[in-house]
Amino acid sequence: MTIKYVQKTSLNCAPMGDELVMMDASQGQYFGLNAIANVIWKLLATPKSVDELVVLLIQQFEVSELQCRQETELLIQQLLDKQFILFETAA
């Protein structure tokens, strides 16, 4: 079973250079993304698993697979905690 994550479309997003500020007005929550987290956010415009994200990110950045996976999983958890992304389970 694979879990895929995708952006919540009801957020207000404002780019600030390479970074992004997101706000969920219904919850009164906001969250800032640095340049690399913003790349992940853009990739989540369509559903992606952590494995898919890691493959795409290590092609773009000089980072070990282990570090990339750990940091990606941390960001995914933060976004889930704030309810800024949704997830779906695929067989």
N, C-alpha and C positions, 0 to 999 in steps of 0.2 A: 504494500500500500504506500502511495506517494502523497505527500502533502504539498500543495502548491499555494503560493501566496500571491495576492494581487492588491493593487491600490484601492482604497476606499474612495469612490468618486465624488463624494459630497464635501470634500475638504477644500478650503481656500488655500491656494499656494501662491507664494510670491518669491520669484528668484531674486537673489542678492549676489550678483557676480556669479561665481561657480557654486554658491551655496543656495539653500532653499529654506524658506520658513513656511510651515504648514499650520493651519488653524482649523479646528473643528468647532464652529460657532455653537453648535447644539450642545456641546459638552464644555465649552469655554476652555479648551485645552489648545496649547500650541507646542510646536516642536521644531527645532532647527536642525538642518542636515548640513554637514560639511560637504566638500566637493565629491568625495568618494561615495559617501552615503547618498548623495543626490544622484549619482550614476546608478546605484542600486534601485533607488526610487523610480527612476526612468525605466529601468528594466522591468519593474513590477507593473508597468502599464498593461502587460499581459501576464497571465498566471505563470509563475516559475517556481520550481522547487529550489531548495538550498543548493542541491547538487548542480542544477542548471546555472544558478547564479555564480557559483564558485568557478565553474568552467569558463564562463564568459569573463569574469573579473580577472582571473589569472592570465587570460589572453591580453588584457588591456594594461595590467599593472605588474610591476616587478614585486611579487609577493609570493611567499610559500603557500602551498595549498592548505597546510594546517592553519597558518595565521589567517588566511583569507576566510576559511570556514569558521574559525572561532569568532572573528569580527563580524562576519555576515550573520551568524546565528545570534549574536548579541544584538545587532541592529534589528533583526526580525523580531526578537522577543520584545525589545523596547517599543517597536511599532505596534505589535499585538497588544501590549499592555495599555497603550494609549488608544487602542481601537482605530488606528490609522490604516491598517491593512486587514484584509479578510483572508480566510483560508478555505481551501476545498480539498477533499480527499479523492484521489483517483486510484483505481485498481491497478 
